[in-house]
């Protein structure tokens, strides 16, 4: 039993003299410049009192909302107005012009920028509010349902 105890003490002493080993494990990553657009809510156009405009800026209308996330400051945003309705009743689509405006908050700040005018986006999250107005140059907008699509571009 005495030999077993001596062997255990020698083994314990030998183990405590062992050097601890350490190593550094590196991690790396590359983040590419990206731009993502998420449509949060569609806009609503309401008619003007004289029925010659449909606009998100009229009483009861609302801007469309989008969230843009960028990982680099090399992107511009535009919100281009359509050239025609995607849906309209008969006679509603003739003699119509469109204009869009956008405003931005968050990583980018801009107010009432003409839709086709590019604005440099900051890195991070930008909240975009887009307004659309359809103007009828001759006559009025007839009764019915209208739809139009603004194209938001990040490039």
Order of alpha helices (4+ residues) and beta strands (2+ residues): alpha-beta-beta-beta-beta-beta-beta-beta-beta-beta-beta
